[in-house]
Structures are given as structure tokens and as C-alpha cells.
């Protein structure tokens, strides 16, 4: 109860302090008619609102990538002048602001790293190939022991 009371007081003070300042107005956009990527994280290539730019999703089964793959992605993006990559809530990656003329090069480079866009097999991994509970922590502990960081 004390938290909510303090939060309400703080909000009231902030609103009063900023009352005379202009604030940015939201701007409604008209739908473009393009297909929406669907709920959640993008799982297929789709066009951004900015003409000629695309979002490329990259599947990381069970959220895992090797150091070689991560380094390869960094090199691939740098070589192609791309600089925006995000993780998604389903433990994949999305590469943003990809010009249409770079899609083939990007997809080819990802394929050489053993990476691709999500498919039904990678989207619904619990059905097959699920790792047992605690697997990741066991692997990290084993790796730490190998380098002398854990008893």
C-alpha cells in the first residue's frame, strides 16, 4: 500500500513539474495493407514500413548459437553495412533494416553459418529434441569446471 501511495505522489509531482512543457504528440498511421508478421516475434521475412527495408528473422533452436555463428553474424552484418540486430522473446534473432538488394547475400551468409529463418520445426521445438530440465546449467557448470572455474 505504501508503494502505491508513494508512486501516486511521485507521479503527481512529475505531472505538475512538466505541466508547462510541450510534449510530443502521437501520430496515427494509416495501415499500408501489407501483411502483418503475426503475433509475437517475427518468424518470417517481412517488409518494414520503410520502403525497400525488411526484417529477417534468424532461428536459434533452443536459443543456442555457437561463438563461430555469433562472430560470423557480426562479420556478415558489418560487411553489408547492417547494424541492427535484436533478440526475440522466443530466443531467436531478428535483423532489421535490411535493404531488398542485400536479402540474398544475407540469407546465403547465414546458411553458410548453419542458420536460417524459423520453420515449423524450429518454432515448435518442445515436440521433438527438447533438452531435459537443468540441461543448460549442467552444461555451463561442466564448461566452468573444464577451465577451472568451478569445483
Secondary structure, DSSP 8 states (H G I E B T S, - for coil): -HHHHHHHHHHHHHHHHTTTS-----------------SSS--S-EE-SSTTEEEEEE--GGG---HHHHHHHHHHHHHTT---EEE-TTS-EEEEEEEGGGHHHHHHHHHHTT-----HHHHTGGGSS---TTHHHHHHHHHHHHTTS--
